[in-house]
Amino acid sequence: MNNKGSSSKSFIWQVLQTIFTRFAVQSISIIGSIFIIRELGIYERGQFAFAASIIAIGIQFANLGFHSVNTIHLSKKPTLLNAILANNTIIITAGTALFILIFSLIYSLSFTSNSDAKASILIGLLCVPIGLLSLFNQNILIALGKIQDFNITEFIQKFTFVLLAVPAAFLTNSAETVLICSFLSFLATYIYTKKTFQNKFSHFKKNIDLNLIKSSTKTAIKLYSVCLCMFLILKIDIWMIEAILGTKATGIYSVASSLTDSLLIVPSIVGQLIFPRFVKNIGSRRKELFQTILLIFAFMIPVCFFVYFFSGNIITLIFGESFIASSLSLRWLAFAASFLGANTILMNYLSAKEIPSFVFLSLILSCLLNIILNFLLLRDIGIHGAAISSLVAYLGIFILNSFYILFLDKSDSKDNKLEDNNSICSSTNNK
């Protein structure tokens, strides 16, 4: 009982510490973004947002599911650190090459009218491998329980970006220079994590283990499919707006999208940190799952109503009158965020066991629904169609996952089988 109480207190302290760090980091990021967006203007902001979405989707696509598998392995056997660090080099190289190949094909078919954005796109693609290195190493810190070091990496990445990007935007008014600052912030994060491994773990030496990669491939593929579907639901709207409505519309919508990401700080942190608790004893965590979801809604709903009623004032105050057209999108996205935040917890619970086929199919259907709705609504009502599509998709996933857990999940308190799968929603919110 004492151990259980101590564990709960430790978890709560980790959550509070991480929330404080994330709020501090997000405050720095928002302040920096205000200056950057005002200096770049709508069109350059659109180029930056499109390139940033390439970075985010590229990192999610090119990790091939192994960042999740690594967390599982290290949670159970920390001695695999050296092998995993060495294997990451192979995985990142292969994943990045595959993403660049597929993106090049999509770009040639869908974005030919945006040739003036090629420099931004190229820099975005260069950010993918270094971003992957940062992501993999940050997940390793979480798996090994180094939450304080993880929090420091979050601070380093955002602070470095703002420190470099704000003066760069003032001096150049260029999306390309701001993207270079993104690259440098990823690099700073990677350097810190590498130094941390060298200083805190004895016998730090990379040893490639191909057998570990082979044994993890099946799990990684399944996880990868789920992660990719979820991430496409979150990010595909930016790509579709760019393809259908153009760079200016992307710039306007991206402001609402960025503010919505800020609403997801608490759910993403709780989901990220509660995952190891689900893994250790999945069969007895259902009560904790629903208590956590209720707390997420209790936090999100008042915030969403505040954003709904004051969206215009928020946009004007922060970014200026030129971005006021994004206020209606922000209203829709705020409520979409409440369901997405709750679903973050659900997906971490489902990730702690073998993800059921029903859940996987629900993600595919929601992803397809989001794409179809975007295709239909963007042409009729503009960028607000993307926000409505996101709301429908997020609500759909939440309903389907809740239905599965309440009515179809047959596991009971004796089901303590520790299956594969890792935290699905942690990278969402580090755009």
TORKOL-4160 file (C-alpha; in steps of 0.2 Angstrom, whole numbers, padded with zeros to 4 digits, m for minus):
431
<pt num="1" X="0000" Y="0000" Z="0000"/>
<pt num="2" X="0014" Y="0012" Z="0005"/>
<pt num="3" X="0023" Y="0008" Z="m0012"/>
<pt num="4" X="0007" Y="0011" Z="m0021"/>
<pt num="5" X="0005" Y="0028" Z="m0013"/>
<pt num="6" X="0023" Y="0032" Z="m0015"/>
<pt num="7" X="0022" Y="0028" Z="m0034"/>
<pt num="8" X="0006" Y="0039" Z="m0036"/>
<pt num="9" X="0014" Y="0053" Z="m0027"/>
<pt num="10" X="0030" Y="0051" Z="m0038"/>
<pt num="11" X="0019" Y="0051" Z="m0054"/>
<pt num="12" X="0009" Y="0066" Z="m0048"/>
<pt num="13" X="0025" Y="0075" Z="m0045"/>
<pt num="14" X="0032" Y="0070" Z="m0062"/>
<pt num="15" X="0016" Y="0077" Z="m0070"/>
<pt num="16" X="0016" Y="0093" Z="m0061"/>
<pt num="17" X="0035" Y="0096" Z="m0065"/>
<pt num="18" X="0032" Y="0092" Z="m0083"/>
<pt num="19" X="0017" Y="0103" Z="m0084"/>
<pt num="20" X="0026" Y="0117" Z="m0077"/>
<pt num="21" X="0041" Y="0115" Z="m0089"/>
<pt num="22" X="0029" Y="0113" Z="m0104"/>
<pt num="23" X="0019" Y="0129" Z="m0099"/>
<pt num="24" X="0036" Y="0138" Z="m0097"/>
<pt num="25" X="0042" Y="0131" Z="m0114"/>
<pt num="26" X="0025" Y="0135" Z="m0122"/>
<pt num="27" X="0025" Y="0153" Z="m0115"/>
<pt num="28" X="0042" Y="0156" Z="m0123"/>
<pt num="29" X="0036" Y="0148" Z="m0139"/>
<pt num="30" X="0020" Y="0158" Z="m0140"/>
<pt num="31" X="0029" Y="0174" Z="m0137"/>
<pt num="32" X="0042" Y="0170" Z="m0150"/>
<pt num="33" X="0028" Y="0165" Z="m0162"/>
<pt num="34" X="0019" Y="0181" Z="m0160"/>
<pt num="35" X="0034" Y="0191" Z="m0166"/>
<pt num="36" X="0039" Y="0178" Z="m0179"/>
<pt num="37" X="0021" Y="0178" Z="m0187"/>
<pt num="38" X="0019" Y="0197" Z="m0187"/>
<pt num="39" X="0036" Y="0199" Z="m0196"/>
<pt num="40" X="0033" Y="0185" Z="m0208"/>
<pt num="41" X="0016" Y="0190" Z="m0213"/>
<pt num="42" X="0003" Y="0178" Z="m0220"/>
<pt num="43" X="0011" Y="0172" Z="m0236"/>
<pt num="44" X="0028" Y="0168" Z="m0228"/>
<pt num="45" X="0019" Y="0161" Z="m0213"/>
<pt num="46" X="0010" Y="0149" Z="m0225"/>
<pt num="47" X="0027" Y="0143" Z="m0232"/>
<pt num="48" X="0033" Y="0140" Z="m0215"/>
<pt num="49" X="0018" Y="0131" Z="m0209"/>
<pt num="50" X="0018" Y="0120" Z="m0224"/>
<pt num="51" X="0037" Y="0116" Z="m0221"/>
<pt num="52" X="0034" Y="0113" Z="m0203"/>
<pt num="53" X="0020" Y="0101" Z="m0207"/>
<pt num="54" X="0032" Y="0091" Z="m0218"/>
<pt num="55" X="0044" Y="0090" Z="m0203"/>
<pt num="56" X="0031" Y="0084" Z="m0191"/>
<pt num="57" X="0023" Y="0071" Z="m0203"/>
<pt num="58" X="0041" Y="0066" Z="m0209"/>
<pt num="59" X="0047" Y="0063" Z="m0191"/>
<pt num="60" X="0031" Y="0053" Z="m0188"/>
<pt num="61" X="0032" Y="0043" Z="m0204"/>
<pt num="62" X="0051" Y="0040" Z="m0204"/>
<pt num="63" X="0052" Y="0033" Z="m0186"/>
<pt num="64" X="0044" Y="0017" Z="m0193"/>
<pt num="65" X="0037" Y="0013" Z="m0176"/>
<pt num="66" X="0053" Y="0009" Z="m0168"/>
<pt num="67" X="0053" Y="0024" Z="m0156"/>
<pt num="68" X="0039" Y="0016" Z="m0148"/>
<pt num="69" X="0046" Y="m0001" Z="m0148"/>
<pt num="70" X="0062" Y="0006" Z="m0140"/>
<pt num="71" X="0052" Y="0013" Z="m0126"/>
<pt num="72" X="0045" Y="m0004" Z="m0122"/>
<pt num="73" X="0062" Y="m0013" Z="m0123"/>
<pt num="74" X="0070" Y="0000" Z="m0112"/>
<pt num="75" X="0056" Y="0000" Z="m0099"/>
<pt num="76" X="0059" Y="m0019" Z="m0097"/>
<pt num="77" X="0078" Y="m0020" Z="m0100"/>
<pt num="78" X="0088" Y="m0004" Z="m0098"/>
<pt num="79" X="0104" Y="m0013" Z="m0103"/>
<pt num="80" X="0098" Y="m0013" Z="m0121"/>
<pt num="81" X="0103" Y="0006" Z="m0122"/>
<pt num="82" X="0119" Y="0004" Z="m0132"/>
<pt num="83" X="0111" Y="m0008" Z="m0145"/>
<pt num="84" X="0096" Y="0003" Z="m0147"/>
<pt num="85" X="0106" Y="0019" Z="m0149"/>
<pt num="86" X="0116" Y="0010" Z="m0163"/>
<pt num="87" X="0101" Y="0003" Z="m0171"/>
<pt num="88" X="0092" Y="0020" Z="m0172"/>
<pt num="89" X="0105" Y="0026" Z="m0185"/>
<pt num="90" X="0100" Y="0012" Z="m0197"/>
<pt num="91" X="0081" Y="0015" Z="m0194"/>
<pt num="92" X="0082" Y="0034" Z="m0196"/>
<pt num="93" X="0092" Y="0033" Z="m0212"/>
<pt num="94" X="0080" Y="0020" Z="m0220"/>
<pt num="95" X="0065" Y="0029" Z="m0214"/>
<pt num="96" X="0070" Y="0046" Z="m0220"/>
<pt num="97" X="0075" Y="0040" Z="m0237"/>
<pt num="98" X="0058" Y="0031" Z="m0238"/>
<pt num="99" X="0049" Y="0047" Z="m0233"/>
<pt num="100" X="0058" Y="0058" Z="m0245"/>
<pt num="101" X="0054" Y="0046" Z="m0259"/>
<pt num="102" X="0036" Y="0046" Z="m0256"/>
<pt num="103" X="0034" Y="0065" Z="m0252"/>
<pt num="104" X="0043" Y="0069" Z="m0269"/>
<pt num="105" X="0030" Y="0058" Z="m0278"/>
<pt num="106" X="0016" Y="0067" Z="m0269"/>
<pt num="107" X="0023" Y="0084" Z="m0272"/>
<pt num="108" X="0026" Y="0081" Z="m0290"/>
<pt num="109" X="0007" Y="0076" Z="m0292"/>
<pt num="110" X="m0001" Y="0089" Z="m0280"/>
<pt num="111" X="0009" Y="0104" Z="m0277"/>
<pt num="112" X="0017" Y="0109" Z="m0294"/>
<pt num="113" X="0010" Y="0127" Z="m0292"/>
<pt num="114" X="0020" Y="0130" Z="m0277"/>
<pt num="115" X="0037" Y="0130" Z="m0285"/>
<pt num="116" X="0042" Y="0146" Z="m0275"/>
<pt num="117" X="0041" Y="0136" Z="m0259"/>
<pt num="118" X="0054" Y="0123" Z="m0264"/>
<pt num="119" X="0068" Y="0131" Z="m0253"/>
<pt num="120" X="0057" Y="0130" Z="m0238"/>
<pt num="121" X="0052" Y="0112" Z="m0242"/>
<pt num="122" X="0070" Y="0107" Z="m0244"/>
<pt num="123" X="0075" Y="0114" Z="m0227"/>
<pt num="124" X="0060" Y="0105" Z="m0220"/>
<pt num="125" X="0066" Y="0089" Z="m0227"/>
<pt num="126" X="0083" Y="0091" Z="m0220"/>
<pt num="127" X="0075" Y="0094" Z="m0203"/>
<pt num="128" X="0068" Y="0077" Z="m0203"/>
<pt num="129" X="0083" Y="0066" Z="m0199"/>
<pt num="130" X="0089" Y="0077" Z="m0185"/>
<pt num="131" X="0072" Y="0079" Z="m0178"/>
<pt num="132" X="0071" Y="0060" Z="m0178"/>
<pt num="133" X="0087" Y="0059" Z="m0168"/>
<pt num="134" X="0080" Y="0071" Z="m0155"/>
<pt num="135" X="0063" Y="0061" Z="m0154"/>
<pt num="136" X="0072" Y="0044" Z="m0152"/>
<pt num="137" X="0083" Y="0051" Z="m0138"/>
<pt num="138" X="0069" Y="0060" Z="m0129"/>
<pt num="139" X="0059" Y="0044" Z="m0129"/>
<pt num="140" X="0074" Y="0035" Z="m0122"/>
<pt num="141" X="0075" Y="0047" Z="m0108"/>
<pt num="142" X="0056" Y="0044" Z="m0104"/>
<pt num="143" X="0059" Y="0025" Z="m0104"/>
<pt num="144" X="0073" Y="0026" Z="m0092"/>
<pt num="145" X="0064" Y="0037" Z="m0080"/>
<pt num="146" X="0075" Y="0053" Z="m0084"/>
<pt num="147" X="0060" Y="0065" Z="m0083"/>
<pt num="148" X="0070" Y="0080" Z="m0078"/>
<pt num="149" X="0082" Y="0077" Z="m0092"/>
<pt num="150" X="0067" Y="0075" Z="m0104"/>
<pt num="151" X="0060" Y="0092" Z="m0098"/>
<pt num="152" X="0077" Y="0100" Z="m0101"/>
<pt num="153" X="0077" Y="0094" Z="m0119"/>
<pt num="154" X="0060" Y="0102" Z="m0121"/>
<pt num="155" X="0066" Y="0118" Z="m0115"/>
<pt num="156" X="0082" Y="0118" Z="m0125"/>
<pt num="157" X="0073" Y="0115" Z="m0141"/>
<pt num="158" X="0060" Y="0129" Z="m0139"/>
<pt num="159" X="0071" Y="0141" Z="m0131"/>
<pt num="160" X="0085" Y="0139" Z="m0145"/>
<pt num="161" X="0072" Y="0141" Z="m0158"/>
<pt num="162" X="0065" Y="0157" Z="m0151"/>
<pt num="163" X="0082" Y="0164" Z="m0147"/>
<pt num="164" X="0087" Y="0162" Z="m0165"/>
<pt num="165" X="0071" Y="0163" Z="m0175"/>
<pt num="166" X="0064" Y="0180" Z="m0168"/>
<pt num="167" X="0080" Y="0190" Z="m0174"/>
<pt num="168" X="0080" Y="0180" Z="m0190"/>
<pt num="169" X="0062" Y="0184" Z="m0194"/>
<pt num="170" X="0065" Y="0203" Z="m0190"/>
<pt num="171" X="0081" Y="0204" Z="m0201"/>
<pt num="172" X="0076" Y="0193" Z="m0216"/>
<pt num="173" X="0056" Y="0191" Z="m0216"/>
<pt num="174" X="0060" Y="0174" Z="m0223"/>
<pt num="175" X="0052" Y="0157" Z="m0220"/>
<pt num="176" X="0068" Y="0149" Z="m0225"/>
<pt num="177" X="0079" Y="0157" Z="m0211"/>
<pt num="178" X="0066" Y="0153" Z="m0198"/>
<pt num="179" X="0066" Y="0135" Z="m0204"/>
<pt num="180" X="0085" Y="0135" Z="m0202"/>
<pt num="181" X="0083" Y="0140" Z="m0184"/>
<pt num="182" X="0071" Y="0125" Z="m0182"/>
<pt num="183" X="0085" Y="0114" Z="m0189"/>
<pt num="184" X="0098" Y="0121" Z="m0176"/>
<pt num="185" X="0085" Y="0119" Z="m0162"/>
<pt num="186" X="0084" Y="0100" Z="m0166"/>
<pt num="187" X="0103" Y="0099" Z="m0167"/>
<pt num="188" X="0105" Y="0107" Z="m0150"/>
<pt num="189" X="0092" Y="0095" Z="m0142"/>
<pt num="190" X="0101" Y="0080" Z="m0150"/>
<pt num="191" X="0118" Y="0086" Z="m0143"/>
<pt num="192" X="0111" Y="0088" Z="m0126"/>
<pt num="193" X="0103" Y="0070" Z="m0126"/>
<pt num="194" X="0119" Y="0063" Z="m0132"/>
<pt num="195" X="0130" Y="0071" Z="m0119"/>
<pt num="196" X="0117" Y="0065" Z="m0106"/>
<pt num="197" X="0119" Y="0047" Z="m0111"/>
<pt num="198" X="0138" Y="0049" Z="m0111"/>
<pt num="199" X="0138" Y="0057" Z="m0094"/>
<pt num="200" X="0125" Y="0047" Z="m0085"/>
<pt num="201" X="0127" Y="0029" Z="m0091"/>
<pt num="202" X="0143" Y="0019" Z="m0089"/>
<pt num="203" X="0150" Y="0009" Z="m0103"/>
<pt num="204" X="0142" Y="0020" Z="m0116"/>
<pt num="205" X="0146" Y="0012" Z="m0132"/>
<pt num="206" X="0135" Y="0009" Z="m0148"/>
<pt num="207" X="0134" Y="m0009" Z="m0153"/>
<pt num="208" X="0122" Y="m0013" Z="m0168"/>
<pt num="209" X="0110" Y="m0028" Z="m0164"/>
<pt num="210" X="0102" Y="m0033" Z="m0180"/>
<pt num="211" X="0093" Y="m0047" Z="m0171"/>
<pt num="212" X="0084" Y="m0034" Z="m0160"/>
<pt num="213" X="0078" Y="m0025" Z="m0175"/>
<pt num="214" X="0072" Y="m0041" Z="m0183"/>
<pt num="215" X="0063" Y="m0046" Z="m0167"/>
<pt num="216" X="0055" Y="m0029" Z="m0165"/>
<pt num="217" X="0049" Y="m0027" Z="m0183"/>
<pt num="218" X="0032" Y="m0035" Z="m0182"/>
<pt num="219" X="0027" Y="m0025" Z="m0167"/>
<pt num="220" X="0035" Y="m0009" Z="m0175"/>
<pt num="221" X="0025" Y="m0011" Z="m0191"/>
<pt num="222" X="0008" Y="m0013" Z="m0181"/>
<pt num="223" X="0012" Y="0002" Z="m0170"/>
<pt num="224" X="0018" Y="0012" Z="m0185"/>
<pt num="225" X="0002" Y="0009" Z="m0194"/>
<pt num="226" X="m0008" Y="0016" Z="m0180"/>
<pt num="227" X="0003" Y="0030" Z="m0176"/>
<pt num="228" X="0004" Y="0036" Z="m0194"/>
<pt num="229" X="m0015" Y="0035" Z="m0196"/>
<pt num="230" X="m0017" Y="0045" Z="m0180"/>
<pt num="231" X="m0004" Y="0058" Z="m0185"/>
<pt num="232" X="m0012" Y="0060" Z="m0203"/>
<pt num="233" X="m0028" Y="0064" Z="m0195"/>
<pt num="234" X="m0020" Y="0078" Z="m0185"/>
<pt num="235" X="m0009" Y="0085" Z="m0199"/>
<pt num="236" X="m0016" Y="0081" Z="m0216"/>
<pt num="237" X="m0027" Y="0097" Z="m0216"/>
<pt num="238" X="m0012" Y="0108" Z="m0218"/>
<pt num="239" X="m0007" Y="0098" Z="m0233"/>
<pt num="240" X="m0024" Y="0099" Z="m0241"/>
<pt num="241" X="m0026" Y="0117" Z="m0238"/>
<pt num="242" X="m0010" Y="0120" Z="m0246"/>
<pt num="243" X="m0014" Y="0110" Z="m0261"/>
<pt num="244" X="m0032" Y="0116" Z="m0263"/>
<pt num="245" X="m0033" Y="0134" Z="m0257"/>
<pt num="246" X="m0014" Y="0139" Z="m0258"/>
<pt num="247" X="m0001" Y="0146" Z="m0247"/>
<pt num="248" X="m0010" Y="0162" Z="m0241"/>
<pt num="249" X="m0025" Y="0151" Z="m0234"/>
<pt num="250" X="m0012" Y="0139" Z="m0226"/>
<pt num="251" X="m0004" Y="0154" Z="m0217"/>
<pt num="252" X="m0021" Y="0160" Z="m0210"/>
<pt num="253" X="m0027" Y="0143" Z="m0204"/>
<pt num="254" X="m0010" Y="0138" Z="m0197"/>
<pt num="255" X="m0012" Y="0152" Z="m0184"/>
<pt num="256" X="m0028" Y="0143" Z="m0177"/>
<pt num="257" X="m0020" Y="0126" Z="m0178"/>
<pt num="258" X="m0005" Y="0132" Z="m0168"/>
<pt num="259" X="m0016" Y="0140" Z="m0154"/>
<pt num="260" X="m0026" Y="0123" Z="m0153"/>
<pt num="261" X="m0009" Y="0114" Z="m0151"/>
<pt num="262" X="m0007" Y="0125" Z="m0135"/>
<pt num="263" X="m0023" Y="0118" Z="m0128"/>
<pt num="264" X="m0016" Y="0101" Z="m0129"/>
<pt num="265" X="m0002" Y="0103" Z="m0117"/>
<pt num="266" X="m0009" Y="0095" Z="m0102"/>
<pt num="267" X="m0017" Y="0080" Z="m0110"/>
<pt num="268" X="m0001" Y="0076" Z="m0120"/>
<pt num="269" X="0009" Y="0077" Z="m0104"/>
<pt num="270" X="m0003" Y="0066" Z="m0094"/>
<pt num="271" X="m0004" Y="0054" Z="m0108"/>
<pt num="272" X="0015" Y="0053" Z="m0110"/>
<pt num="273" X="0018" Y="0050" Z="m0092"/>
<pt num="274" X="0004" Y="0038" Z="m0088"/>
<pt num="275" X="0008" Y="0026" Z="m0102"/>
<pt num="276" X="0022" Y="0017" Z="m0091"/>
<pt num="277" X="0009" Y="0014" Z="m0077"/>
<pt num="278" X="m0003" Y="0006" Z="m0090"/>
<pt num="279" X="0011" Y="m0005" Z="m0096"/>
<pt num="280" X="0015" Y="m0011" Z="m0079"/>
<pt num="281" X="m0002" Y="m0017" Z="m0074"/>
<pt num="282" X="m0015" Y="m0014" Z="m0088"/>
<pt num="283" X="m0028" Y="m0025" Z="m0081"/>
<pt num="284" X="m0031" Y="m0015" Z="m0066"/>
<pt num="285" X="m0030" Y="0003" Z="m0073"/>
<pt num="286" X="m0048" Y="0005" Z="m0081"/>
<pt num="287" X="m0054" Y="0015" Z="m0066"/>
<pt num="288" X="m0039" Y="0026" Z="m0067"/>
<pt num="289" X="m0042" Y="0028" Z="m0086"/>
<pt num="290" X="m0059" Y="0035" Z="m0084"/>
<pt num="291" X="m0054" Y="0046" Z="m0069"/>
<pt num="292" X="m0041" Y="0053" Z="m0080"/>
<pt num="293" X="m0052" Y="0057" Z="m0094"/>
<pt num="294" X="m0065" Y="0065" Z="m0083"/>
<pt num="295" X="m0051" Y="0077" Z="m0077"/>
<pt num="296" X="m0045" Y="0080" Z="m0094"/>
<pt num="297" X="m0063" Y="0086" Z="m0099"/>
<pt num="298" X="m0065" Y="0096" Z="m0083"/>
<pt num="299" X="m0049" Y="0105" Z="m0088"/>
<pt num="300" X="m0053" Y="0107" Z="m0107"/>
<pt num="301" X="m0071" Y="0111" Z="m0108"/>
<pt num="302" X="m0070" Y="0128" Z="m0098"/>
<pt num="303" X="m0054" Y="0133" Z="m0109"/>
<pt num="304" X="m0064" Y="0128" Z="m0125"/>
<pt num="305" X="m0078" Y="0139" Z="m0120"/>
<pt num="306" X="m0067" Y="0154" Z="m0116"/>
<pt num="307" X="m0058" Y="0152" Z="m0133"/>
<pt num="308" X="m0075" Y="0150" Z="m0142"/>
<pt num="309" X="m0082" Y="0167" Z="m0135"/>
<pt num="310" X="m0066" Y="0177" Z="m0137"/>
<pt num="311" X="m0057" Y="0169" Z="m0152"/>
<pt num="312" X="m0058" Y="0185" Z="m0162"/>
<pt num="313" X="m0050" Y="0195" Z="m0148"/>
<pt num="314" X="m0037" Y="0182" Z="m0145"/>
<pt num="315" X="m0032" Y="0182" Z="m0163"/>
<pt num="316" X="m0032" Y="0200" Z="m0165"/>
<pt num="317" X="m0022" Y="0203" Z="m0149"/>
<pt num="318" X="m0009" Y="0190" Z="m0152"/>
<pt num="319" X="m0006" Y="0191" Z="m0171"/>
<pt num="320" X="m0015" Y="0206" Z="m0177"/>
<pt num="321" X="m0030" Y="0210" Z="m0188"/>
<pt num="322" X="m0023" Y="0202" Z="m0204"/>
<pt num="323" X="m0026" Y="0185" Z="m0196"/>
<pt num="324" X="m0044" Y="0188" Z="m0190"/>
<pt num="325" X="m0051" Y="0176" Z="m0203"/>
<pt num="326" X="m0044" Y="0162" Z="m0193"/>
<pt num="327" X="m0055" Y="0165" Z="m0178"/>
<pt num="328" X="m0070" Y="0155" Z="m0184"/>
<pt num="329" X="m0058" Y="0140" Z="m0187"/>
<pt num="330" X="m0051" Y="0142" Z="m0170"/>
<pt num="331" X="m0068" Y="0140" Z="m0162"/>
<pt num="332" X="m0071" Y="0124" Z="m0171"/>
<pt num="333" X="m0054" Y="0117" Z="m0167"/>
<pt num="334" X="m0055" Y="0122" Z="m0148"/>
<pt num="335" X="m0069" Y="0109" Z="m0146"/>
<pt num="336" X="m0060" Y="0097" Z="m0157"/>
<pt num="337" X="m0046" Y="0098" Z="m0145"/>
<pt num="338" X="m0056" Y="0093" Z="m0130"/>
<pt num="339" X="m0060" Y="0076" Z="m0139"/>
<pt num="340" X="m0043" Y="0074" Z="m0145"/>
<pt num="341" X="m0036" Y="0077" Z="m0128"/>
<pt num="342" X="m0047" Y="0064" Z="m0120"/>
<pt num="343" X="m0043" Y="0052" Z="m0134"/>
<pt num="344" X="m0024" Y="0054" Z="m0130"/>
<pt num="345" X="m0027" Y="0045" Z="m0114"/>
<pt num="346" X="m0038" Y="0032" Z="m0122"/>
<pt num="347" X="m0025" Y="0028" Z="m0135"/>
<pt num="348" X="m0011" Y="0027" Z="m0122"/>
<pt num="349" X="m0022" Y="0014" Z="m0113"/>
<pt num="350" X="m0025" Y="0004" Z="m0129"/>
<pt num="351" X="m0006" Y="0006" Z="m0133"/>
<pt num="352" X="m0002" Y="m0003" Z="m0117"/>
<pt num="353" X="m0010" Y="m0019" Z="m0123"/>
<pt num="354" X="m0010" Y="m0027" Z="m0141"/>
<pt num="355" X="m0020" Y="m0014" Z="m0150"/>
<pt num="356" X="m0036" Y="m0022" Z="m0156"/>
<pt num="357" X="m0041" Y="m0023" Z="m0174"/>
<pt num="358" X="m0057" Y="m0013" Z="m0171"/>
<pt num="359" X="m0047" Y="0002" Z="m0165"/>
<pt num="360" X="m0035" Y="0001" Z="m0179"/>
<pt num="361" X="m0050" Y="0000" Z="m0191"/>
<pt num="362" X="m0058" Y="0015" Z="m0182"/>
<pt num="363" X="m0042" Y="0025" Z="m0185"/>
<pt num="364" X="m0042" Y="0021" Z="m0204"/>
<pt num="365" X="m0060" Y="0026" Z="m0206"/>
<pt num="366" X="m0058" Y="0042" Z="m0196"/>
<pt num="367" X="m0042" Y="0046" Z="m0207"/>
<pt num="368" X="m0052" Y="0043" Z="m0223"/>
<pt num="369" X="m0067" Y="0053" Z="m0216"/>
<pt num="370" X="m0056" Y="0068" Z="m0212"/>
<pt num="371" X="m0048" Y="0067" Z="m0230"/>
<pt num="372" X="m0065" Y="0066" Z="m0238"/>
<pt num="373" X="m0073" Y="0080" Z="m0228"/>
<pt num="374" X="m0058" Y="0091" Z="m0231"/>
<pt num="375" X="m0059" Y="0088" Z="m0250"/>
<pt num="376" X="m0078" Y="0092" Z="m0250"/>
<pt num="377" X="m0078" Y="0107" Z="m0237"/>
<pt num="378" X="m0062" Y="0116" Z="m0242"/>
<pt num="379" X="m0069" Y="0121" Z="m0259"/>
<pt num="380" X="m0086" Y="0126" Z="m0252"/>
<pt num="381" X="m0082" Y="0135" Z="m0236"/>
<pt num="382" X="m0064" Y="0138" Z="m0236"/>
<pt num="383" X="m0052" Y="0135" Z="m0222"/>
<pt num="384" X="m0066" Y="0133" Z="m0209"/>
<pt num="385" X="m0070" Y="0117" Z="m0218"/>
<pt num="386" X="m0054" Y="0109" Z="m0212"/>
<pt num="387" X="m0058" Y="0114" Z="m0194"/>
<pt num="388" X="m0075" Y="0106" Z="m0195"/>
<pt num="389" X="m0067" Y="0090" Z="m0203"/>
<pt num="390" X="m0055" Y="0089" Z="m0188"/>
<pt num="391" X="m0069" Y="0091" Z="m0176"/>
<pt num="392" X="m0079" Y="0077" Z="m0184"/>
<pt num="393" X="m0064" Y="0065" Z="m0185"/>
<pt num="394" X="m0058" Y="0068" Z="m0167"/>
<pt num="395" X="m0076" Y="0065" Z="m0161"/>
<pt num="396" X="m0077" Y="0050" Z="m0171"/>
<pt num="397" X="m0061" Y="0042" Z="m0164"/>
<pt num="398" X="m0066" Y="0046" Z="m0146"/>
<pt num="399" X="m0083" Y="0038" Z="m0148"/>
<pt num="400" X="m0077" Y="0022" Z="m0157"/>
<pt num="401" X="m0062" Y="0020" Z="m0144"/>
<pt num="402" X="m0074" Y="0023" Z="m0129"/>
<pt num="403" X="m0087" Y="0011" Z="m0137"/>
<pt num="404" X="m0073" Y="m0003" Z="m0138"/>
<pt num="405" X="m0067" Y="m0001" Z="m0120"/>
<pt num="406" X="m0084" Y="0000" Z="m0113"/>
<pt num="407" X="m0093" Y="m0014" Z="m0123"/>
<pt num="408" X="m0080" Y="m0024" Z="m0133"/>
<pt num="409" X="m0065" Y="m0025" Z="m0122"/>
<pt num="410" X="m0066" Y="m0042" Z="m0113"/>
<pt num="411" X="m0050" Y="m0040" Z="m0103"/>
<pt num="412" X="m0052" Y="m0041" Z="m0084"/>
<pt num="413" X="m0041" Y="m0037" Z="m0069"/>
<pt num="414" X="m0032" Y="m0053" Z="m0071"/>
<pt num="415" X="m0026" Y="m0048" Z="m0088"/>
<pt num="416" X="m0008" Y="m0042" Z="m0085"/>
<pt num="417" X="0000" Y="m0047" Z="m0101"/>
<pt num="418" X="0012" Y="m0033" Z="m0106"/>
<pt num="419" X="0011" Y="m0032" Z="m0125"/>
<pt num="420" X="0020" Y="m0021" Z="m0137"/>
<pt num="421" X="0014" Y="m0003" Z="m0142"/>
<pt num="422" X="0019" Y="0014" Z="m0135"/>
<pt num="423" X="0012" Y="0031" Z="m0132"/>
<pt num="424" X="0003" Y="0036" Z="m0148"/>
<pt num="425" X="0001" Y="0055" Z="m0145"/>
<pt num="426" X="0017" Y="0062" Z="m0138"/>
<pt num="427" X="0024" Y="0069" Z="m0154"/>
<pt num="428" X="0007" Y="0078" Z="m0158"/>
<pt num="429" X="0009" Y="0092" Z="m0150"/>
<pt num="430" X="0028" Y="0096" Z="m0153"/>
<pt num="431" X="0025" Y="0104" Z="m0169"/>
